[in-house]
Amino acid sequence: MRIAFLMAPEGVEQVELTEPWKAVKDAGHTPRLVSTTAGRIQAFDHLDKADTFQVDQTVDEAAAEEYDALLLPGGVANPDALRLDDDAVRLVKDFCESGKLVAAICHAPWTLIEADVVRDRTLTSWPSLETDLRNAGAHWVDEEVVVDEGTYTLVTSRKPDDLKAFDDAVVVQLGG
């Protein structure tokens, strides 16, 4: 299975990219880095610059039909930038409307809010998003990982400390 990891050019929390990437790859799937611009993205360890990663495809060239699932890593700046990019929001909405697995951690549900795909869904996130998610019609819970199976399967987690549970839930949903 091909899994799209959607990120802005900078601001992704590195561990929220690298740990799920490794889990997906170790389960025999093919992760691909999709971003709003070509080249390399700049990851962060909280507020400090970390490593850079090569972009495989730009979001304006990507289509949900090419992939089996979408993974949205967090960090504060990453989803904040993505929710301002029309192509990124369209891609997220297309994944949800096609009934494919969508997984988001930490601040990444901001992009889901912008795509208007959280209404009547149960999910978790970094605590500061609780009000935003409730205002968008979601049922927010403070849990390590939440799997909500509706018109599309949504896996969410709160923070880097939840990555093991998040990765395990994503891999189970991918059938591995």
Phi and psi in degrees as GROMACS dihedral restraints (atoms count N, CA, C in turn):
[ dihedral_restraints ]
;  ai    aj    ak    al  type     phi  dphi    fc
    3     4     5     6     1  -100.5    20    10
    4     5     6     7     1   129.1    20    10
    6     7     8     9     1  -117.9    20    10
    7     8     9    10     1   122.9    20    10
    9    10    11    12     1   -86.3    20    10
   10    11    12    13     1   126.6    20    10
   12    13    14    15     1  -104.9    20    10
   13    14    15    16     1   110.7    20    10
   15    16    17    18     1   -96.0    20    10
   16    17    18    19     1   125.3    20    10
   18    19    20    21     1  -143.5    20    10
   19    20    21    22     1   153.8    20    10
   21    22    23    24     1   -79.6    20    10
   22    23    24    25     1   168.5    20    10
   24    25    26    27     1   -61.2    20    10
   25    26    27    28     1   -24.7    20    10
   27    28    29    30     1  -153.8    20    10
   28    29    30    31     1   157.8    20    10
   30    31    32    33     1   109.7    20    10
   31    32    33    34     1    -4.4    20    10
   33    34    35    36     1   -73.1    20    10
   34    35    36    37     1   140.7    20    10
   36    37    38    39     1   -73.4    20    10
   37    38    39    40     1   115.0    20    10
   39    40    41    42     1   -53.0    20    10
   40    41    42    43     1   -46.4    20    10
   42    43    44    45     1   -64.6    20    10
   43    44    45    46     1   -26.7    20    10
   45    46    47    48     1   -78.4    20    10
   46    47    48    49     1   -10.9    20    10
   48    49    50    51     1   -94.8    20    10
   49    50    51    52     1   -53.0    20    10
   51    52    53    54     1   -70.9    20    10
   52    53    54    55     1   -38.6    20    10
   54    55    56    57     1   -69.4    20    10
   55    56    57    58     1   -49.0    20    10
   57    58    59    60     1   -63.6    20    10
   58    59    60    61     1   -36.7    20    10
   60    61    62    63     1   -57.3    20    10
   61    62    63    64     1   -48.6    20    10
   63    64    65    66     1   -63.3    20    10
   64    65    66    67     1   -43.3    20    10
   66    67    68    69     1   -62.2    20    10
   67    68    69    70     1   -43.7    20    10
   69    70    71    72     1   -64.8    20    10
   70    71    72    73     1   -45.4    20    10
   72    73    74    75     1   -65.3    20    10
   73    74    75    76     1   -44.9    20    10
   75    76    77    78     1   -62.3    20    10
   76    77    78    79     1   -25.9    20    10
   78    79    80    81     1   -83.9    20    10
   79    80    81    82     1     2.4    20    10
   81    82    83    84     1    93.1    20    10
   82    83    84    85     1    11.6    20    10
   84    85    86    87     1   -99.1    20    10
   85    86    87    88     1   170.6    20    10
   87    88    89    90     1  -113.5    20    10
   88    89    90    91     1   103.7    20    10
   90    91    92    93     1   -80.7    20    10
   91    92    93    94     1   144.7    20    10
   93    94    95    96     1  -135.2    20    10
   94    95    96    97     1   134.8    20    10
   96    97    98    99     1   -89.6    20    10
   97    98    99   100     1   117.9    20    10
   99   100   101   102     1  -112.4    20    10
  100   101   102   103     1   131.6    20    10
  102   103   104   105     1  -139.6    20    10
  103   104   105   106     1   170.3    20    10
  105   106   107   108     1   -76.0    20    10
  106   107   108   109     1   -17.1    20    10
  108   109   110   111     1  -136.6    20    10
  109   110   111   112     1   156.6    20    10
  111   112   113   114     1   -76.9    20    10
  112   113   114   115     1   171.4    20    10
  114   115   116   117     1   101.9    20    10
  115   116   117   118     1  -128.3    20    10
  117   118   119   120     1  -124.9    20    10
  118   119   120   121     1   148.4    20    10
  120   121   122   123     1  -102.2    20    10
  121   122   123   124     1   151.4    20    10
  123   124   125   126     1  -102.5    20    10
  124   125   126   127     1   116.8    20    10
  126   127   128   129     1   -90.2    20    10
  127   128   129   130     1   163.7    20    10
  129   130   131   132     1  -132.3    20    10
  130   131   132   133     1   151.7    20    10
  132   133   134   135     1  -109.3    20    10
  133   134   135   136     1    93.3    20    10
  135   136   137   138     1    61.3    20    10
  136   137   138   139     1  -110.5    20    10
  138   139   140   141     1  -101.4    20    10
  139   140   141   142     1    -0.9    20    10
  141   142   143   144     1   -99.2    20    10
  142   143   144   145     1   138.7    20    10
  144   145   146   147     1   -61.0    20    10
  145   146   147   148     1   140.0    20    10
  147   148   149   150     1  -119.7    20    10
  148   149   150   151     1  -133.3    20    10
  150   151   152   153     1   -85.0    20    10
  151   152   153   154     1   167.8    20    10
  153   154   155   156     1  -111.4    20    10
  154   155   156   157     1   155.1    20    10
  156   157   158   159     1  -136.2    20    10
  157   158   159   160     1   140.5    20    10
  159   160   161   162     1   -73.1    20    10
  160   161   162   163     1   132.9    20    10
  162   163   164   165     1   -79.6    20    10
  163   164   165   166     1   133.5    20    10
  165   166   167   168     1   -89.7    20    10
  166   167   168   169     1   -31.4    20    10
  168   169   170   171     1  -157.6    20    10
  169   170   171   172     1   145.0    20    10
  171   172   173   174     1   -88.4    20    10
  172   173   174   175     1   152.1    20    10
  174   175   176   177     1   -62.6    20    10
  175   176   177   178     1   -31.6    20    10
  177   178   179   180     1   -70.5    20    10
  178   179   180   181     1   -16.6    20    10
  180   181   182   183     1   -99.5    20    10
  181   182   183   184     1   -12.9    20    10
  183   184   185   186     1   -85.9    20    10
  184   185   186   187     1   149.1    20    10
  186   187   188   189     1  -137.7    20    10
  187   188   189   190     1   143.6    20    10
  189   190   191   192     1   -56.6    20    10
  190   191   192   193     1   -32.0    20    10
  192   193   194   195     1   -62.5    20    10
  193   194   195   196     1   -23.2    20    10
  195   196   197   198     1   -77.8    20    10
  196   197   198   199     1   -15.0    20    10
  198   199   200   201     1  -125.9    20    10
  199   200   201   202     1   160.6    20    10
  201   202   203   204     1   -99.2    20    10
  202   203   204   205     1   -19.2    20    10
  204   205   206   207     1  -159.6    20    10
  205   206   207   208     1   163.0    20    10
  207   208   209   210     1  -126.0    20    10
  208   209   210   211     1   131.9    20    10
  210   211   212   213     1  -120.9    20    10
  211   212   213   214     1   130.0    20    10
  213   214   215   216     1  -114.9    20    10
  214   215   216   217     1    98.8    20    10
  216   217   218   219     1   -70.2    20    10
  217   218   219   220     1   161.1    20    10
  219   220   221   222     1   -98.7    20    10
  220   221   222   223     1  -134.6    20    10
  222   223   224   225     1    94.7    20    10
  223   224   225   226     1   154.0    20    10
  225   226   227   228     1   -75.2    20    10
  226   227   228   229     1   -48.2    20    10
  228   229   230   231     1   -71.2    20    10
  229   230   231   232     1   -32.8    20    10
  231   232   233   234     1   -58.9    20    10
  232   233   234   235     1   -60.9    20    10
  234   235   236   237     1   -69.1    20    10
  235   236   237   238     1   -26.1    20    10
  237   238   239   240     1   -63.9    20    10
  238   239   240   241     1   -39.4    20    10
  240   241   242   243     1   -72.3    20    10
  241   242   243   244     1   -41.4    20    10
  243   244   245   246     1   -61.7    20    10
  244   245   246   247     1   -38.2    20    10
  246   247   248   249     1   -70.9    20    10
  247   248   249   250     1   -10.2    20    10
  249   250   251   252     1   -97.0    20    10
  250   251   252   253     1    -1.5    20    10
  252   253   254   255     1  -104.0    20    10
  253   254   255   256     1   115.1    20    10
  255   256   257   258     1   -58.6    20    10
  256   257   258   259     1   -39.3    20    10
  258   259   260   261     1   -67.4    20    10
  259   260   261   262     1   -38.7    20    10
  261   262   263   264     1   -65.2    20    10
  262   263   264   265     1   -45.3    20    10
  264   265   266   267     1   -63.3    20    10
  265   266   267   268     1   -41.4    20    10
  267   268   269   270     1   -60.9    20    10
  268   269   270   271     1   -44.2    20    10
  270   271   272   273     1   -62.6    20    10
  271   272   273   274     1   -43.4    20    10
  273   274   275   276     1   -60.6    20    10
  274   275   276   277     1   -47.1    20    10
  276   277   278   279     1   -61.4    20    10
  277   278   279   280     1   -41.2    20    10
  279   280   281   282     1   -62.6    20    10
  280   281   282   283     1   -41.2    20    10
  282   283   284   285     1   -60.5    20    10
  283   284   285   286     1   -45.9    20    10
  285   286   287   288     1   -65.1    20    10
  286   287   288   289     1   -45.1    20    10
  288   289   290   291     1   -67.2    20    10
  289   290   291   292     1   -24.6    20    10
  291   292   293   294     1   -85.2    20    10
  292   293   294   295     1    -1.4    20    10
  294   295   296   297     1    78.6    20    10
  295   296   297   298     1    17.7    20    10
  297   298   299   300     1   -88.1    20    10
  298   299   300   301     1   160.3    20    10
  300   301   302   303     1   -63.0    20    10
  301   302   303   304     1   133.1    20    10
  303   304   305   306     1  -128.9    20    10
  304   305   306   307     1   130.1    20    10
  306   307   308   309     1  -126.6    20    10
  307   308   309   310     1   137.6    20    10
  309   310   311   312     1  -143.3    20    10
  310   311   312   313     1   139.7    20    10
  312   313   314   315     1  -128.5    20    10
  313   314   315   316     1   147.5    20    10
  315   316   317   318     1    67.3    20    10
  316   317   318   319     1  -116.5    20    10
  318   319   320   321     1   -87.0    20    10
  319   320   321   322     1    -4.6    20    10
  321   322   323   324     1   -57.7    20    10
  322   323   324   325     1   -29.1    20    10
  324   325   326   327     1   -59.7    20    10
  325   326   327   328     1   -13.8    20    10
  327   328   329   330     1   -56.4    20    10
  328   329   330   331     1   -39.5    20    10
  330   331   332   333     1   -68.0    20    10
  331   332   333   334     1   -35.9    20    10
  333   334   335   336     1   -64.3    20    10
  334   335   336   337     1   -39.1    20    10
  336   337   338   339     1   -60.6    20    10
  337   338   339   340     1   -46.5    20    10
  339   340   341   342     1   -62.2    20    10
  340   341   342   343     1   -33.6    20    10
  342   343   344   345     1   -79.8    20    10
  343   344   345   346     1    -2.7    20    10
  345   346   347   348     1    57.3    20    10
  346   347   348   349     1    49.8    20    10
  348   349   350   351     1  -124.1    20    10
  349   350   351   352     1    15.2    20    10
  351   352   353   354     1  -107.2    20    10
  352   353   354   355     1    -6.1    20    10
  354   355   356   357     1   -57.9    20    10
  355   356   357   358     1   130.3    20    10
  357   358   359   360     1    65.6    20    10
  358   359   360   361     1    17.5    20    10
  360   361   362   363     1  -104.9    20    10
  361   362   363   364     1   149.9    20    10
  363   364   365   366     1  -101.3    20    10
  364   365   366   367     1   127.4    20    10
  366   367   368   369     1  -154.8    20    10
  367   368   369   370     1   170.3    20    10
  369   370   371   372     1  -125.4    20    10
  370   371   372   373     1   172.8    20    10
  372   373   374   375     1  -171.0    20    10
  373   374   375   376     1  -177.7    20    10
  375   376   377   378     1   -57.7    20    10
  376   377   378   379     1   137.7    20    10
  378   379   380   381     1   -53.0    20    10
  379   380   381   382     1   -31.7    20    10
  381   382   383   384     1   -68.3    20    10
  382   383   384   385     1   -12.0    20    10
  384   385   386   387     1   -89.7    20    10
  385   386   387   388     1    -5.4    20    10
  387   388   389   390     1   -51.9    20    10
  388   389   390   391     1   -51.3    20    10
  390   391   392   393     1   -63.8    20    10
  391   392   393   394     1   -42.6    20    10
  393   394   395   396     1   -58.7    20    10
  394   395   396   397     1   -45.2    20    10
  396   397   398   399     1   -67.5    20    10
  397   398   399   400     1   -42.7    20    10
  399   400   401   402     1   -62.5    20    10
  400   401   402   403     1   -41.4    20    10
  402   403   404   405     1   -64.6    20    10
  403   404   405   406     1   -24.9    20    10
  405   406   407   408     1   -88.2    20    10
  406   407   408   409     1     3.2    20    10
  408   409   410   411     1    95.2    20    10
  409   410   411   412     1     8.3    20    10
  411   412   413   414     1   -87.0    20    10
  412   413   414   415     1   159.4    20    10
  414   415   416   417     1  -100.8    20    10
  415   416   417   418     1   108.8    20    10
  417   418   419   420     1   -93.1    20    10
  418   419   420   421     1   135.7    20    10
  420   421   422   423     1  -130.2    20    10
  421   422   423   424     1   152.4    20    10
  423   424   425   426     1   -98.8    20    10
  424   425   426   427     1    84.1    20    10
  426   427   428   429     1  -135.0    20    10
  427   428   429   430     1   156.1    20    10
  429   430   431   432     1   -58.3    20    10
  430   431   432   433     1   -45.4    20    10
  432   433   434   435     1  -149.0    20    10
  433   434   435   436     1   143.1    20    10
  435   436   437   438     1  -129.8    20    10
  436   437   438   439     1   130.3    20    10
  438   439   440   441     1  -113.5    20    10
  439   440   441   442     1   114.6    20    10
  441   442   443   444     1  -113.0    20    10
  442   443   444   445     1   115.1    20    10
  444   445   446   447     1  -102.4    20    10
  445   446   447   448     1   107.6    20    10
  447   448   449   450     1  -130.7    20    10
  448   449   450   451     1  -134.4    20    10
  450   451   452   453     1   -64.5    20    10
  451   452   453   454     1   -22.4    20    10
  453   454   455   456     1  -142.0    20    10
  454   455   456   457     1   153.2    20    10
  456   457   458   459     1   -85.5    20    10
  457   458   459   460     1   129.1    20    10
  459   460   461   462     1  -119.3    20    10
  460   461   462   463     1   121.4    20    10
  462   463   464   465     1  -111.2    20    10
  463   464   465   466     1   126.4    20    10
  465   466   467   468     1  -133.9    20    10
  466   467   468   469     1   151.8    20    10
  468   469   470   471     1  -141.3    20    10
  469   470   471   472     1   165.4    20    10
  471   472   473   474     1   -86.1    20    10
  472   473   474   475     1   -40.6    20    10
  474   475   476   477     1  -164.1    20    10
  475   476   477   478     1   172.4    20    10
  477   478   479   480     1   -55.0    20    10
  478   479   480   481     1   -33.9    20    10
  480   481   482   483     1   -61.6    20    10
  481   482   483   484     1   -19.0    20    10
  483   484   485   486     1   -94.5    20    10
  484   485   486   487     1     4.6    20    10
  486   487   488   489     1   -58.8    20    10
  487   488   489   490     1   -38.3    20    10
  489   490   491   492     1   -60.3    20    10
  490   491   492   493     1   -48.4    20    10
  492   493   494   495     1   -65.1    20    10
  493   494   495   496     1   -40.6    20    10
  495   496   497   498     1   -61.6    20    10
  496   497   498   499     1   -51.2    20    10
  498   499   500   501     1   -59.3    20    10
  499   500   501   502     1   -44.4    20    10
  501   502   503   504     1   -61.0    20    10
  502   503   504   505     1   -43.2    20    10
  504   505   506   507     1   -66.0    20    10
  505   506   507   508     1   -41.3    20    10
  507   508   509   510     1   -61.6    20    10
  508   509   510   511     1   -47.9    20    10
  510   511   512   513     1   -62.7    20    10
  511   512   513   514     1   -41.2    20    10
  513   514   515   516     1   -60.6    20    10
  514   515   516   517     1   -44.6    20    10
  516   517   518   519     1   -66.0    20    10
  517   518   519   520     1   -28.2    20    10
  519   520   521   522     1   -79.0    20    10
  520   521   522   523     1    -6.7    20    10
  522   523   524   525     1    90.0    20    10
  523   524   525   526     1    27.0    20    10
